[in-house]
Every structure is written in C-alpha cells, then in structure tokens.
Amino acid sequence: MNPLPTEFKKRCLEAALDLLWRQWCSLGAAGHAQPAEPTRIIDPEALLLATTQIGRHDPRLFDEALDWLSKNGSLIHLQRLKTLHADTGLGDPIVLAAMAEWLVKEGRQPKWRAFANDRPDVVDPLPFFGGKSPKSPDPVFLRHGLLRERVVLRGMSRAPNPTLAPNLLLALRALIGVGARAEVILCLATGPAVHAAELARLTGYKPRTMQLLLQEMALSGHVLTQEPPSRPPGSIGRGSSRRYHLQAGDWAFLTGGKPLPRWIPWTPLWRIVQEILESLIQTGESPKHSALLSSRLRETLSAQGQELAAAGLLPLLDLRSTAPGTEILATLAERLPAALDRL
C-alpha cells in the first residue's frame, strides 16, 4: 500500500488546525497559539466556513470558535458568508445551521436566525466529533443530526484587538459597519488597481453588487479610477473596463502608520484543504485509488486556481494548474503542510 495518502492527511490536518488556531486566537478566541501572520488580513467568513468542516477534528477549537461567535458574532457578515459557501462549496451547511441556531437560542445573537432554518429532527444522528455517543447530547445540534455533548462554553473569548494587523477587517467593520465597504477599502488599499469583477471575486461578492458599490464609493473622491484608453476609430469588440484603486497612505491611520497587511482571498486555500481532507482515506480504511484522488484534487485546483494565483499562493505551493493529477498530488503532499505553517 502506498503510505502517501494516510501520512499526507495527518500532516495536512495538523497544519490546517494550527492555522485555524492561530487565526481564531488572533481574533480573540481563548487558546495558546503562535500569533497570526501580521502581513496578511484574516477573513473571518472564510475562517468560520473552514471551521465548520476542519474544526470537527478538534472539539476544543470548535467550541472556542463558538464561544467567540457568542460574543462577537455581530461582526460576521452573514450575506457574505452565505455567498462564499454557495459560490465555492467551502464549509458544511448543516454544521453552520446548527451553530446559527445555537447562537440564536443560547448566544443571544438574533441576526443569526437567517441561517437557523427550521428542520425536522433527524432519526439517525451521527457523532459530530467522532468516537463514542455522548451521554448528554446537545439538543440544538441533535436537531440537525449531530451528536455531541451539550455545549458548555468557558466564556473566555475577547473582542478582536484592533491594534493587531491581521484583525484589520474586523476593526474596520467596527468603525464603519458590517458590509462590503470594509473589504473594498482593504483590498484596494493593499493591492493593484482592479476591475469591479475581479474585486468581486477577490472579496466574495456578486459582480453587479460590487459595480454599483464602487460607483457610489468613487463619489467620495477616495476611491480612484483608471479609465480605459480611448479605442481607435473603427475598432470592434469590447474595450477594457475601468479599474479602481486607493492611495494606501490615505489609510495608514488604520495601522498607526505601519504598512498595511495584505488582503488575500483565503477561501480557495481553505477549499483545497477541505477537498484534500474529504478525499484522503481515514485511518484504517482501504486506500482510494490514487488516480481518483489526484483527479478530484486537479478538479478543485482548476476551479480555485485563478483565486490561488491572485492570492500569490500558486508559487508558494509550486503548483501548475495544467499538471497531471499525480504530479499535483505529489506536489501538494510535499509543499502544502509547510505552506500552511508559513501563512
């Protein structure tokens, strides 16, 4: 038997959980982890969606994230959360619905009702964290078919520290409100000029929504535009569209004059990790055919490759989107865990 899949899953899961811990602790969840990378902005919606899947491998991580949400859940953009999940497939909708219902009933977070859709009780619920069935199942999670011990939170989470660079998105939301404007400002202030459609892809919003928002924000005089060059008479086809950008120095007050951290789209990276963990064998199971596994990974890379390239992560992983599936599997096994450790 080729030991690669089993060993790869172990190393990938450890690195992914460590990255989740670092980001949640940076936002204020209770725990002991190395600081989040100060040159990159945390995306809380992508982080939460990844936790609904990967966090099930670490009960303490999952509950500390739920604890944080019970105090700071108002800072999560629920419509963006829904769009990211629908467009990328990141996250587990059943787990998210259970968390939302718990936040409404126990965490006093009424805005989460939009995700807490009523559903019939499940006849045959499944263990949520694996292992033995709980002695005292949590009734909210049980309604969603998830068997786990009753949720008892430690209540040790804190509000996000606005002076920490990775927390900049939530700090800006606290200042101007939860909406697309915060993402637009940070993405434009920390990257090159982009088209509205590209900005929508980078931030996780619909292109039409982004186009209208940018036109409105440009009226402020702070969102700047680069007009496309005039087209020669008689030319046919569509010309290049308007690009938008910001002067980074205008927003240096957000970090006390220090360089702004970089906006990167975390969703495609978490989606790759999720696909790997779903595809790789569980310990003790018969191994899946490597060709099938590598084919699934290649499909995921093809779907997320443009976003990975925009995030500057393809060079980090040394991936070629046109590579054979077996090469992608071998390269990911060699490089992905180390790349997660550096993020």
C-alpha positions as CSV (number, residue, x, y, z in Angstrom):
1,M,0.0,0.0,0.0
2,N,1.2,3.5,-0.9
3,P,1.6,5.2,2.5
4,L,1.4,8.7,1.0
5,P,-2.4,9.4,1.4
6,T,-2.5,8.5,5.1
7,E,0.6,10.4,6.0
8,F,-0.4,13.3,3.8
9,K,-3.7,13.6,5.6
10,K,-2.1,13.6,9.0
11,R,0.4,16.3,8.1
12,C,-2.2,18.4,6.3
13,L,-4.7,18.2,9.1
14,E,-2.2,19.2,11.8
15,A,-1.0,22.2,9.7
16,A,-4.6,23.2,9.0
17,L,-5.7,23.0,12.6
18,D,-2.7,25.0,13.7
19,L,-3.5,27.7,11.2
20,L,-7.1,27.8,12.4
21,W,-6.0,28.1,16.0
22,R,-3.6,31.0,15.1
23,Q,-6.3,32.9,13.3
24,W,-9.0,32.4,15.9
25,C,-6.7,33.3,18.8
26,S,-5.7,36.5,16.9
27,L,-9.4,37.4,16.7
28,G,-9.8,36.9,20.4
29,A,-10.7,33.2,20.9
30,A,-9.2,31.7,24.1
31,G,-6.2,29.5,23.4
32,H,-2.5,29.2,23.2
33,A,-1.2,29.6,19.7
34,Q,1.5,31.4,17.8
35,P,0.4,34.9,16.6
36,A,-1.2,35.0,13.2
37,E,1.0,36.2,10.3
38,P,1.0,40.0,10.6
39,T,1.4,40.6,6.9
40,R,-2.0,39.1,6.0
41,I,-5.5,40.1,6.9
42,I,-7.8,37.4,8.4
43,D,-11.0,36.7,6.5
44,P,-13.5,35.8,9.3
45,E,-16.2,34.4,7.0
46,A,-13.7,32.0,5.3
47,L,-12.3,31.1,8.7
48,L,-15.7,30.2,10.0
49,L,-16.6,28.2,7.0
50,A,-13.4,26.2,7.2
51,T,-14.0,25.6,10.9
52,T,-17.4,24.0,10.2
53,Q,-15.5,21.2,8.4
54,I,-11.9,21.1,9.7
55,G,-12.8,22.2,13.2
56,R,-14.7,18.9,13.8
57,H,-11.3,17.3,14.2
58,D,-10.6,19.4,17.3
59,P,-13.5,19.8,19.7
60,R,-11.8,22.4,21.8
61,L,-11.1,24.6,18.7
62,F,-14.7,24.3,17.5
63,D,-16.1,25.3,20.9
64,E,-13.7,28.2,21.4
65,A,-14.8,29.4,17.9
66,L,-18.4,29.1,19.0
67,D,-17.6,30.9,22.3
68,W,-16.1,33.8,20.2
69,L,-19.1,33.9,18.0
70,S,-21.4,34.1,21.0
71,K,-19.7,37.4,22.0
72,N,-18.6,38.8,18.6
73,G,-21.0,37.2,16.1
74,S,-22.4,40.6,15.2
75,L,-19.2,41.3,13.3
76,I,-19.7,38.5,10.9
77,H,-21.2,39.4,7.5
78,L,-23.9,36.8,7.1
79,Q,-24.8,37.6,3.5
80,R,-21.1,37.3,2.5
81,L,-20.9,34.1,4.5
82,K,-23.8,32.7,2.5
83,T,-22.4,33.8,-0.8
84,L,-18.9,32.4,-0.1
85,H,-20.4,29.0,0.7
86,A,-22.8,29.0,-2.2
87,D,-20.1,30.0,-4.7
88,T,-17.2,27.9,-3.5
89,G,-18.6,25.0,-1.6
90,L,-16.5,25.8,1.4
91,G,-17.9,24.7,4.7
92,D,-20.7,22.3,6.0
93,P,-24.2,23.9,5.7
94,I,-25.6,21.5,8.3
95,V,-23.0,22.4,10.9
96,L,-23.4,26.1,10.1
97,A,-27.1,25.9,10.6
98,A,-26.6,24.2,13.9
99,M,-24.2,26.8,15.1
100,A,-26.6,29.6,14.0
101,E,-29.5,28.1,15.9
102,W,-27.3,27.7,18.9
103,L,-26.2,31.3,18.7
104,V,-29.8,32.4,18.4
105,K,-31.1,30.3,21.3
106,E,-28.1,30.3,23.6
107,G,-25.8,33.0,22.5
108,R,-28.4,35.8,22.1
109,Q,-27.4,36.6,18.6
110,P,-30.7,37.2,16.8
111,K,-29.2,38.2,13.5
112,W,-28.1,34.5,13.0
113,R,-31.7,33.5,12.6
114,A,-31.2,33.8,8.9
115,F,-29.0,30.6,9.0
116,A,-31.0,28.8,11.7
117,N,-33.6,27.4,9.4
118,D,-36.1,25.0,11.0
119,R,-35.5,21.4,10.0
120,P,-37.2,18.2,11.2
121,D,-35.5,16.1,13.9
122,V,-33.1,13.6,12.4
123,V,-33.9,9.9,13.1
124,D,-30.4,8.6,13.0
125,P,-28.0,11.4,14.1
126,L,-24.2,10.9,13.6
127,P,-21.4,11.6,16.0
128,F,-20.2,15.1,15.5
129,F,-16.6,14.8,16.8
130,G,-16.4,11.0,16.2
131,G,-15.8,8.5,19.0
132,K,-18.5,7.4,21.5
133,S,-22.0,8.7,21.6
134,P,-22.4,11.5,24.2
135,K,-24.2,10.8,27.5
136,S,-25.9,14.2,27.4
137,P,-26.4,15.3,23.7
138,D,-26.8,18.9,23.0
139,P,-30.5,19.4,21.9
140,V,-29.7,22.1,19.3
141,F,-27.1,20.1,17.5
142,L,-29.1,16.9,17.8
143,R,-32.0,18.6,15.9
144,H,-29.5,18.9,13.0
145,G,-28.5,15.3,13.2
146,L,-25.2,16.0,15.0
147,L,-24.4,14.0,18.2
148,R,-22.2,15.9,20.6
149,E,-22.1,16.6,24.3
150,R,-24.1,19.6,25.5
151,V,-22.3,22.8,24.7
152,V,-20.7,24.4,27.8
153,L,-18.6,27.3,26.9
154,R,-15.8,28.8,29.0
155,G,-16.7,32.4,28.2
156,M,-13.1,33.4,27.9
157,S,-13.2,34.9,24.4
158,R,-12.3,38.6,24.0
159,A,-13.2,41.2,21.4
160,P,-10.7,41.4,18.5
161,N,-7.7,43.5,19.3
162,P,-7.9,46.4,16.8
163,T,-4.1,47.0,17.0
164,L,-3.2,43.6,15.6
165,A,-2.7,43.8,11.9
166,P,-4.4,40.5,11.0
167,N,-7.6,41.8,12.7
168,L,-7.8,44.9,10.4
169,L,-11.0,43.8,8.6
170,L,-13.0,43.4,11.8
171,A,-11.5,46.6,13.2
172,L,-12.7,48.5,10.1
173,R,-16.1,46.8,10.3
174,A,-16.5,48.0,13.9
175,L,-15.7,51.5,12.7
176,I,-17.8,51.8,9.6
177,G,-20.2,48.9,9.8
178,V,-20.5,45.3,8.6
179,G,-20.8,45.5,4.8
180,A,-18.8,45.3,1.6
181,R,-17.1,48.7,2.0
182,A,-14.6,47.4,4.6
183,E,-13.4,44.6,2.2
184,V,-13.3,47.0,-0.7
185,I,-11.2,49.5,1.2
186,L,-8.7,46.9,2.4
187,C,-8.4,45.1,-0.9
188,L,-7.9,48.2,-3.0
189,A,-5.5,49.8,-0.4
190,T,-3.3,46.8,-0.3
191,G,-3.2,45.7,-3.9
192,P,-3.0,46.9,-7.5
193,A,-5.9,48.6,-9.4
194,V,-8.5,46.1,-10.4
195,H,-11.7,45.8,-12.3
196,A,-15.0,45.6,-10.5
197,A,-15.5,41.9,-11.5
198,E,-12.0,41.0,-10.2
199,L,-12.6,42.8,-7.0
200,A,-15.9,40.9,-6.5
201,R,-14.0,37.6,-7.0
202,L,-11.3,38.6,-4.5
203,T,-13.7,39.7,-1.8
204,G,-16.5,37.2,-2.3
205,Y,-19.3,39.5,-3.5
206,K,-21.5,39.4,-6.6
207,P,-20.1,41.4,-9.6
208,R,-23.3,43.6,-10.0
209,T,-23.3,44.4,-6.3
210,M,-19.6,45.4,-6.5
211,Q,-20.0,47.5,-9.6
212,L,-22.8,49.6,-8.0
213,L,-20.9,50.0,-4.8
214,L,-17.7,51.1,-6.4
215,Q,-19.6,53.7,-8.5
216,E,-21.0,55.1,-5.3
217,M,-17.8,55.0,-3.3
218,A,-16.0,56.8,-6.2
219,L,-18.1,59.8,-5.5
220,S,-16.2,60.2,-2.2
221,G,-13.0,61.1,-4.0
222,H,-11.1,58.5,-2.1
223,V,-11.8,55.5,-4.4
224,L,-9.9,56.5,-7.5
225,T,-10.4,55.2,-11.1
226,Q,-8.2,54.5,-14.0
227,E,-10.2,55.0,-17.2
228,P,-9.6,52.6,-20.2
229,P,-7.6,54.2,-23.1
230,S,-9.6,55.5,-26.0
231,R,-10.3,53.0,-28.7
232,P,-9.2,53.6,-32.3
233,P,-12.0,54.5,-34.7
234,G,-13.5,51.5,-36.4
235,S,-12.3,49.0,-33.8
236,I,-14.6,46.2,-32.8
237,G,-15.2,44.2,-29.6
238,R,-15.3,45.2,-26.0
239,G,-12.7,47.5,-24.6
240,S,-11.0,47.3,-21.2
241,S,-13.2,48.4,-18.3
242,R,-12.5,50.9,-15.6
243,R,-10.1,50.0,-12.8
244,Y,-10.3,51.1,-9.2
245,H,-7.7,51.8,-6.7
246,L,-6.9,53.6,-3.4
247,Q,-3.9,55.5,-2.1
248,A,-2.6,53.3,0.6
249,G,-1.2,56.3,2.5
250,D,-4.7,57.6,3.0
251,W,-5.4,54.6,5.2
252,A,-2.2,54.4,7.1
253,F,-4.1,55.6,10.2
254,L,-5.6,52.2,10.5
255,T,-2.3,50.7,11.4
256,G,-0.7,53.7,13.2
257,G,1.4,54.5,10.2
258,K,2.8,51.0,9.7
259,P,2.5,49.2,6.4
260,L,-0.9,47.8,5.7
261,P,-1.2,44.0,5.8
262,R,-2.1,42.3,2.6
263,W,-5.6,41.3,1.6
264,I,-5.6,37.7,0.2
265,P,-8.6,35.5,-0.7
266,W,-8.4,32.8,1.9
267,T,-11.4,30.8,0.6
268,P,-9.7,28.9,-2.3
269,L,-6.9,27.8,0.0
270,W,-9.3,26.5,2.7
271,R,-11.3,24.9,-0.1
272,I,-8.2,23.0,-1.3
273,V,-7.5,21.8,2.3
274,Q,-11.2,20.8,2.7
275,E,-11.1,18.8,-0.5
276,I,-7.9,17.0,0.5
277,L,-9.2,16.0,3.9
278,E,-12.5,14.8,2.3
279,S,-10.7,12.9,-0.3
280,L,-7.9,11.2,1.6
281,I,-8.5,8.0,3.4
282,Q,-9.5,7.7,7.0
283,T,-7.0,5.7,9.2
284,G,-7.8,2.0,8.9
285,E,-9.9,2.3,5.7
286,S,-9.0,0.8,2.4
287,P,-7.0,3.3,0.3
288,K,-8.7,5.0,-2.5
289,H,-7.2,4.7,-6.0
290,S,-4.5,7.4,-6.3
291,A,-5.8,8.3,-9.8
292,L,-9.2,9.0,-8.5
293,L,-7.8,11.1,-5.6
294,S,-5.5,13.1,-7.9
295,S,-8.3,13.7,-10.3
296,R,-10.5,15.2,-7.6
297,L,-7.7,17.4,-6.5
298,R,-7.0,18.5,-10.0
299,E,-10.7,19.5,-10.5
300,T,-10.6,21.5,-7.3
301,L,-7.4,23.2,-8.3
302,S,-8.8,24.0,-11.7
303,A,-11.9,25.6,-10.0
304,Q,-9.8,27.6,-7.5
305,G,-6.7,28.1,-9.5
306,Q,-7.4,31.7,-10.5
307,E,-8.1,32.8,-6.9
308,L,-5.0,30.9,-5.7
309,A,-2.9,32.8,-8.3
310,A,-4.5,36.1,-7.3
311,A,-3.6,35.4,-3.7
312,G,0.0,34.7,-4.7
313,L,-0.3,31.1,-3.4
314,L,0.4,29.1,-6.6
315,P,4.2,30.0,-6.4
316,L,4.1,29.2,-2.7
317,L,2.8,25.7,-3.5
318,D,4.7,25.4,-6.7
319,L,1.6,24.1,-8.5
320,R,0.9,24.0,-12.2
321,S,-2.8,24.0,-12.9
322,T,-2.1,22.0,-16.1
323,A,0.0,19.4,-14.4
324,P,-1.1,15.7,-14.4
325,G,-3.2,14.7,-11.3
326,T,-0.4,12.5,-9.9
327,E,2.0,15.4,-10.0
328,I,-0.5,17.7,-8.3
329,L,-0.9,15.1,-5.5
330,A,2.8,14.6,-5.0
331,T,3.5,18.4,-5.0
332,L,0.7,19.1,-2.5
333,A,1.9,16.3,-0.2
334,E,5.4,17.8,-0.3
335,R,4.5,21.5,0.0
336,L,1.0,22.2,1.4
337,P,1.6,21.5,5.1
338,A,4.8,23.6,5.1
339,A,2.9,26.4,3.2
340,L,0.1,26.4,5.8
341,D,2.7,26.6,8.6
342,R,4.1,29.9,7.0
343,L,0.7,31.6,6.5
